[in-house]
């Protein structure tokens, strides 16, 4: 439009236009969902303008449940959309971590910075104690699997297992829309009880010209933060050097040459033998591991930075190309993507290759058809984390030991480990990355095809019929291999094979009736049938017969199992909507699911939802120039989550001890020409009256826009009450069974979420936007099964992660400090802490999470950043405590070489019968080991706060070359820079487990990473 006049025109489908204007005229360009721009014409005869998405537009069209497009103002529940440019601005290869800080009500818990590492997403908290709390992923209208097939179990040993959400390439995403509440996602039924993430991929648009886009970027990863290691004291105990000690409480490193047994400056058996052979040992000391590896055993004492020397600089290459084109009656899109990563830990990496083809064709005025297909091939190479992982022998290495320089095995024997400590329960870190192999190989296809018929029944009535058939099929092979020589043994191998195929049949009928100028009625009726077939094969081989062939066929003991599972869900749903004057919106829906995975007489379940939205600023008395848009909304919904019920069945028994390496009795047992077989009832018993978990959700909120989009504020409060949890209740051994799967327990969630977006300045040369995403989720356990006060989620025998009645979900349970009746910690006569009872010692959930996003554009330069603040929450941080006990931290060195010190926590001492005074008992530096040893036996001493502030993303971009047909854009970015953390020397987001205990437990976990990179985008 020509500014100041009524002269206007409209572009064609390809964006071409013409308009007659005078010199020095100004044109205004606008389109629904985009920010308007004014451009001075000057003497130009050709003017090309690219509009920018306006995420605050109240008339924006968003994708909702079942692929229905609706205006934002018509929604009566909370959703939040993230566009492609926000997802990919820092080249994050993982969708889960790419949305951190960008959506309110969503919490993302990563496990580590390793390529392909798992990350748990929860929306508005957890609803299940031991079941799945992950949202449903819907890609181009097709629900797909996003969770992991293999659980990390107790999460204290072994390697991590990735989730299938990793198969989605963020570069191919056009937008995501998060359906946060049950009212928003109710039409998807049971699978959507935890919310829905709707993903729309890039596609061609009818009438658009051909466009090719190529993205390439490389990032360099480094370990985000390392503990503060000491460089003063050597390996040993009680001030004496011990070359095989697991601790660093030996002498000063600069005094090793004077050690009575190993020093070269004193006469001893070793130095005398060296002198007899003409070897000068002055200023040196003897290292047995160097001798075992065939090196000169006499070295000059020095401190080594073992952790820093071990980690590599990781590299990640992301490359993608997309071709799309629209025709008069159709369009197509084709894309290829490759992500190739080498981790900071040697032998770790990720190779992911993706391909997608999509097309749509309008066959006639009434018939439309289309399809989309995605193929993914990926391989992840991992290393072990947790208690027996590689960090145990890396971070615990004495500063005096040359971990990198001394070979990890003895001379001429690569299978006998050679490191600073005994490896009966561990592996030396360098030996481990060379001999232990953990991999995941995945091939996957998912996609769908549809046919749609749309017709106008009358001038004001429209009917649309659509049928869609989709498939999600993948095969994943997992290998966990501990090489020959592992933990001084003969190694083992485990192979997991998962084949999953899910067919999704969806038929819908949509009816639209514009009753009059004020009333519009919409109805949606549909049927969904989901068939899921899963095959799991497991094989284990223990104790390889000989070295050099770490293979199942070389194992001396075998065990194998197979599981076949077929599930079917038959869902019927109805949604009714009524809009009055584009101001009042009423919505009601219901879905009935019949599921095969529940008891035969208990398989049909109905879930209703109702919602209402009122745009009160449509009322003439309330219209003003300050509050230009205001909406109130409320909803109520119910939805369930089915469990897996099994009729009584028999299994082949195995017998083994808790401390045995393997199982000593495995059936069948050879017996001459026959074999002895056995079957016993399964030790897990299922309740024949099992019903689905039920969630009742209430949501109220408001959306406000001030000064025509200068400020946009959305707030939502939701309450979720969940009953009939499905979990295992332990049974007494006298019953002959171990546990009983039944319904029981309640959990409720109060969630506050707010989004504030501000556009303080939008000029021709300068634009600035910033926003906040606030999340506060309070998850409380109200009750469990009768007689049960808490249930185990993961961890050791002690400490553990649990769900406990009356506590936030989850909590950490373990040995506490001894306290008096007033709750004060009581020290002993030496000023040392004492072990108390086992109880709740930590609460995992944060007080709130606040994400800050900003984007600045000056001329052609673009700057964007995301800052994440997590306030509150605790975790069991076992690494810090055990490293103090080992004596490798600077803290341990300061305590042993400084002045007398007090126990670090506020405490009291006993001064008489039931009389206490403030603790003032000083601990002498020579008793530092005794002090840390006392703390090491008290799990509460390892409970730390996990508050942090992170610069989650920062990116800068500039279009170096732009014409009407070709554009080159370069960018630089960084990710996960820790600005402040309550947990010093460690990444507070690193934890163990891909289960509901993730974020709660850490002991020798693999570290997080910070990334820096460069990229280029070509478009023509």
Secondary structure, 3 states (H helix, E strand, C coil): CECCCCCCCCCCCCCCCCCCCCCCCEEEECCCCEECEEEECCCCCCCCCCCEECCCCCCCEEECHHHCEEEHHHCCCCEEEEEHHHHHCCCCCCHHHHCCCCCCCEEEEECCCCCCCCEEEEECCCCCCCCCCCCEEEECCEEECCCCCCCCCCCCCCCCCCCHHHHCCHHHEEEEEEECCHHHHHHHHHHHCCCEEEEEECCCCCCCCCEEEEEEEEEEEEECCCCCECCCECCEECCEECCCCCCECCCEHHHHHHCCCCECCCCCHHHHHHHHCCCCCCCEEECHHHHHCCCCCEEECCCCCHHHHHCCCEEEEEEEEEEEEEECCEEEEEEEEEEEEECCCCCCEEEEEEEEEEEEEECCCCEEEEEEEEEEEEEEEECCCCCCCHHHHHHCCCCCCCCCCCCCEECCEEEEECCCCCCCCCCCHHHHHHHCEEEEEEEEEEEEEEEEEEEEEECCEEEEEEEEEEEEEEEEEEEEEECCCHHHCCCEEEEEEEEEEEEEEEEEEEEEEECCCCEEEEEEEEEEEEEEEEEEEEEEEEEECCCCCCCHHHEEEEEEEEEEEEEEEEEEEEEEEEEECCCEEEEEEEEEEEECCCCCCCCEEEEEEEEEEEEHHHCHHHCCCCEEEEEEEEEEEEEEECCCCCCCCEECCEECCCCCCCCCEECCEEECCEEECCCEECCEEECCCCCCEEEEEEEEEEEEEEHHHCEEEEEEEEEEEEECCEEEEECCHHHCCCEEEEECCEEEEEEEEEEEEEEEEECCCEEEEEEEEEEEEEEEEEECCCCCCEEEEEECCCCEEEEECCCECCEEEEEEECECCCCCEEECCCCCECEEEEEEEEECCCCEEEEEEEEEEECCEEEEEEEEEEECCEEEEHHHHHHHHHCCEHHHHHHHHCCCECCCCCEEEEEECCEEEECCCCECHHHHHHHHHHHHCCHHHHEEECCEEEEEEEEEEEEEEECCCCEEEEEEEEEEEEEEECCCCCCCCCCCCCCCCCCCEECCCCCCEEEEEEEEEEEC
